[in-house]
Structures are given as structure tokens and as C-alpha cells.
Amino acid sequence: MDDRMKKDFSPTLLDFGPLQIYLARHFGFCYGVENAIEIAFRTIEENPERRIFLLSEMIHNPHVNEDLLERGVHFLQDTNGRQLIPFEELKQEDIVIIPAFGTTLDIEKKLRLAGLQIEEFNTTCPFVEKVWNRSEQIARRGYSVIVHGKPRHEETRATFSHSAVKAPTVIVNDMNETIELARYITGERPASDFYREFRGRYSEGFEPGRHLQRIGVVNQTTMLASDTQAIADYLKQVMMQHYSLSEENIGARFADTRDTLCYATNDNQTSVTAMLDTEADLAIVIGGYNSSNTSHLVELCENRLPTYFIQNEEKILSRHEILHYHFESREEQVTHDFLPSKPVARILITSGASCPDALVEAVISKLASLYALEQKMDELAKAFQ
């Protein structure tokens, strides 16, 4: 069905008879990821004689990163910002690719001091840059910036860096932290507690009593859009109540920043929500275990039915066992008899924005093989070509 405006979020049914797979309408690579990967591989192909470095993981998908490493690319840092190769070892003729998450102004400065031209090999997602631009816009209007994101995530560190030079900025990880932050807005808690509670997550010179009087919320683009909106709505209500403002004049204290939510993350999440209206036995979510946007898709599914978070088809060990990632233990675990013993198994499948479509196809093929449906898989594949 033609859906050029992406308004239809109903899942696609792959009917194999005894196995029915419902595939989320929108899943996998977004524009920013596709663009970053394309630039990275083109750079490798066009510069065989030059040393090529990635600032950190290109995206949070081990298969893509392993492929890049096999082609001779080196990582300068790990995902937490720990230095693997000193910047001092870089030479002017080297190439450093900045990943889709972007990077901090401090790191950009270090790369330029090493004589590197970073603009040509900067793959920062345009939707991440949109958040930075929006932060700058509201900063010019006198608002402080609240960043909803995971404090140690590369994108959040980059967004904080770009925002902090323009406006007082603080990071909140979730609604619980937002509720605590609100108590500094209302004066229920002293500033001394703020500096302890939000240590390492506020800009230099941040004064909660002064800088939380006018605020706007932006986000790490891979967070749950509904969570960011809930945080913004909560803080808006706090400002309205504390300053006795109406909806008409709330702009004096609170900036409208809804347009910073990434369309691709939002589409993938909305597609999962729509897919969950389908009666099913289980869900499989495919992606890197350190992928923020993928973890939120898992979270949505886990609220409704048994969900298995896997990196690839190899994690499906047999018809009786699956090796999947468990958030609380932060390690993989085996679940036995994960497939239902019934005439027709109904499985929901989606993947994160950093997951290649080939991995999704491989998982579907593996499931089909467990039911001896390889021929039907081939027939279905031809029908979709």
C-alpha cells in the first residue's frame, strides 16, 4: 500500500501458515544512520592510503562497527568517552570521522589543533543538529536548557556541550529526576542539594535559584518521545502553578520545544505501539545492546507481552532456546521454550534505528527454518522484490 506520508502504522503480516510474523511498519535505519554509514564506507574506499579513525562507534550496532574495524578503521574512544588512542598521535593527513551522535566542542577543538579538517567527515545526524540549533534559539531568548537524555550517552554529552556554551544547562535522565529538579524551581530544596544530586550534569556557574526561572526542554533524539513530552508537560505545569501563569502567558517562563523530537525515532516507536494492538505470543526486538533507541522499543514491548532483545539471528539457538539481553543483569540469558506450542505461532518483530535490514531478514529466515518453512520464505521474499 502506498503510504508516502507515513500515516499508516499498522504492521505488515508475513503469513507462513503455522508461523505468522507481524513486522512493524517502520523499523531499522533512519536517515542519519544511513547517511553516516554511507559517508564512512565511501571515505574508506576513496582514501586507501590514509589512516582512518572513528571518533567512537559509528552507530550502536556491533556488526556495522566490526565491519569498519575489519576494513582497517581505528576507534579513538569507546562509547563512554574513554580514550583508546591519544589525540596527540594523530597526523594532519589522517582522517577522523565524527559519528552520527555528534561530539563535544572540546573534542572538535582538539581535532582542529591536530590540524584535521573535520567538516568533510562529520556525519552528525541533522536531527541531532536540529536539537543543538533549537537550544541556541531558546538560549538567545533567555531560557535555560533542560536536556532529557542518558548522561553518559555520546549524543547527550555532545548536546550538553553545544548547549552549555550558549545557556545554563542541566541533564535529567528520567521523570524521577525531573520531579526532583522541580523542587529546586519551587524552592522546596536548597541549591546545595542540587550541586550534589546533579553533579557532573550542569553547566559551569549554574545557579538553580536563578537559572530555573525560565526553561525549555530538548532531548537526546533516541529517547522515548512520549517520555520527553511527559517531562516537558510536567515542568510546564510546575511553572504555571509556581508563577500563577495561564496557558496563554506560559511562554514567559517555558519555551515550546516539541519540534526537537526526531521523526524516525517517533515513527519507529509509534509503529511498535500500533503493532502491540495485534494479538501475539511474543515480540523480538533486534539491535545493539547499547543502543538507546532500541532499548526503548524493548521497553514498550515488555509492557505488553514476552519480549526478547537480540543482536542477530545467531541468538536464536534452536526452536527451544533463545539467548537474549536482560537489562537488569546487563548480560545475556537463555530462555527455554520461548516459542509457543500451538498450531499457529504469532510473533511481533521490530528493530532499532542502528540495525541493518539484512539482520531483520536473517532473523525472519531463522524463525522460518525452525518451522521448516524455508520454501515459503523464498516465495515470500520474491513476492516483495
Secondary structure, DSSP 8 states (H G I E B T S, - for coil): ---TT------EEEE-SSEEEEE-SS-S--HHHHHHHHHHHHHHHH-TTS-EEESS-SSS-HHHHHHHHHTT-EESB-TT--BSS-GGG--TT-EEEB-TT---HHHHHHHHHTT---GGGB---HHHHHHHHHHHHHHHTT-EEEEES-TTSHHHHHHHHHHHTTS-EEEE-SHHHHHHHHHHHTTSS-HHHHHHHTTTSB-TT--HHHHTSSEEEEE-TTS-HHHHHHHHHHHHHHHHHHTT--TTTGGGTEE--GGGS-HHHHHHHHHHHHHTTS--SEEEEES-TT-HHHHHHHHHHHTTS-EEEESSGGGB-SSSEEEEEETTTTEEEEEES-S--SSSEEEEEEE-TTS-HHHHHHHHHHHHHHTT-HHHHHHHHHHH-
